[in-house]
Amino acid sequence: MTAASSLSTTRTSYDTVAVDYASLLADELAAKPLDRAMLGAFAEHVTADGGGPVADLGCGPGRVTAYLRDIGLPAFGVDLSPGMVAEARRRHPDLRFDVGTMSALDLADGSLRGALAWYSLVHTPPEELELYVTEFHRVLAPGGHLLLAFKVGDERVRLEHAYGHPVDLDVYRFSPERVAGLLVRTGFEVTARLVRAADRWEATPQAFLLARRPV
């Protein structure tokens, strides 16, 4: 499957599940203190280094974008799926949400002080990760911070049904060491790592990497 066709099927799948996805995961963070801790650390780092615009890349229905706003960041969201963006705008009319592709963001060089990819790289083949990380580096200002969340492993899982709907998705799991090495190669400093055990319905441990574009 080509990159373009993979993006198309991912977009269609998330358009299909958008409403039910948003309802099912609306309060997910409430039961995940370590996830909230990493989001909080990210917010404190951005604020301590002067603050400024923060993009939630692959924002889905905007629940994490809204959480970032609630803890003090001027956050906005970008998502591949028009259905997800419509749901985000409906649920959070006071926030900005745009349709866009994480590998080619409609953002100026160095225009962000923070960028978040919260499980939004899970449909990205490993050989394409560098393209996305390089784009995150481009849009972050020197001194800007990046937070990644992803599933731990080294395999691809085929997903044909999710959130009550048929879907056409490949889900990739990544090694934290491999992703950290990629961040360093693309010009980031890795400042924190957390790997936590699988929680409830999760099949694998979960990883969080906090990085900074050097000044």
Solvent accessible surface area in square Angstrom, and as a share of the most:
residue,aa,sasa,rsa
1,M,158,0.71
2,T,93,0.54
3,A,54,0.42
4,A,76,0.59
5,S,43,0.28
6,S,27,0.18
7,L,52,0.26
8,S,51,0.33
9,T,37,0.21
10,T,19,0.11
11,R,79,0.29
12,T,83,0.48
13,S,5,0.03
14,Y,42,0.16
15,D,56,0.29
16,T,63,0.36
17,V,2,0.01
18,A,3,0.03
19,V,95,0.54
20,D,57,0.30
21,Y,30,0.12
22,A,3,0.02
23,S,66,0.43
24,L,120,0.60
25,L,21,0.11
26,A,45,0.35
27,D,117,0.61
28,E,29,0.13
29,L,18,0.09
30,A,78,0.61
31,A,57,0.44
32,K,11,0.04
33,P,84,0.53
34,L,84,0.42
35,D,2,0.01
36,R,77,0.28
37,A,57,0.44
38,M,19,0.08
39,L,0,0.00
40,G,22,0.21
41,A,37,0.29
42,F,0,0.00
43,A,6,0.04
44,E,130,0.58
45,H,77,0.34
46,V,1,0.01
47,T,85,0.49
48,A,87,0.67
49,D,59,0.30
50,G,70,0.67
51,G,21,0.20
52,G,23,0.22
53,P,61,0.39
54,V,0,0.00
55,A,0,0.00
56,D,2,0.01
57,L,0,0.00
58,G,20,0.20
59,C,8,0.05
60,G,8,0.08
61,P,3,0.02
62,G,0,0.00
63,R,43,0.16
64,V,6,0.03
65,T,0,0.00
66,A,8,0.06
67,Y,53,0.20
68,L,0,0.00
69,R,80,0.29
70,D,97,0.50
71,I,65,0.33
72,G,59,0.56
73,L,5,0.03
74,P,77,0.48
75,A,9,0.07
76,F,15,0.06
77,G,0,0.00
78,V,9,0.05
79,D,14,0.07
80,L,27,0.13
81,S,1,0.01
82,P,61,0.39
83,G,21,0.21
84,M,2,0.01
85,V,1,0.01
86,A,58,0.45
87,E,10,0.05
88,A,0,0.00
89,R,122,0.45
90,R,154,0.56
91,R,81,0.29
92,H,35,0.15
93,P,112,0.71
94,D,101,0.52
95,L,27,0.13
96,R,128,0.47
97,F,4,0.02
98,D,43,0.22
99,V,79,0.45
100,G,22,0.21
101,T,34,0.20
102,M,23,0.10
103,S,22,0.14
104,A,74,0.57
105,L,12,0.06
106,D,148,0.76
107,L,32,0.16
108,A,70,0.55
109,D,104,0.54
110,G,27,0.26
111,S,42,0.27
112,L,2,0.01
113,R,55,0.20
114,G,0,0.00
115,A,0,0.00
116,L,0,0.00
117,A,1,0.01
118,W,18,0.06
119,Y,47,0.18
120,S,21,0.14
121,L,8,0.04
122,V,10,0.06
123,H,28,0.12
124,T,7,0.04
125,P,22,0.14
126,P,39,0.24
127,E,136,0.61
128,E,45,0.20
129,L,4,0.02
130,E,92,0.41
131,L,105,0.52
132,Y,14,0.05
133,V,1,0.00
134,T,69,0.40
135,E,18,0.08
136,F,0,0.00
137,H,39,0.17
138,R,73,0.27
139,V,0,0.00
140,L,0,0.00
141,A,11,0.09
142,P,67,0.42
143,G,2,0.02
144,G,0,0.00
145,H,4,0.02
146,L,0,0.00
147,L,0,0.00
148,L,1,0.01
149,A,2,0.01
150,F,4,0.02
151,K,50,0.21
152,V,29,0.17
153,G,21,0.20
154,D,125,0.65
155,E,73,0.33
156,R,145,0.53
157,V,50,0.29
158,R,107,0.39
159,L,57,0.28
160,E,113,0.51
161,H,119,0.53
162,A,14,0.11
163,Y,73,0.28
164,G,61,0.58
165,H,47,0.21
166,P,101,0.64
167,V,16,0.09
168,D,51,0.26
169,L,8,0.04
170,D,29,0.15
171,V,15,0.09
172,Y,27,0.10
173,R,47,0.17
174,F,6,0.02
175,S,36,0.23
176,P,12,0.07
177,E,118,0.53
178,R,131,0.48
179,V,5,0.03
180,A,3,0.02
181,G,26,0.25
182,L,10,0.05
183,L,0,0.00
184,V,90,0.52
185,R,167,0.61
186,T,23,0.13
187,G,33,0.32
188,F,7,0.03
189,E,80,0.36
190,V,38,0.22
191,T,68,0.40
192,A,38,0.30
193,R,138,0.50
194,L,44,0.22
195,V,77,0.44
196,R,22,0.08
197,A,80,0.62
198,A,47,0.36
199,D,41,0.21
200,R,156,0.57
201,W,156,0.55
202,E,17,0.08
203,A,84,0.65
204,T,15,0.09
205,P,56,0.35
206,Q,3,0.01
207,A,0,0.00
208,F,0,0.00
209,L,2,0.01
210,L,2,0.01
211,A,0,0.00
212,R,59,0.22
213,R,55,0.20
214,P,48,0.30
215,V,142,0.81
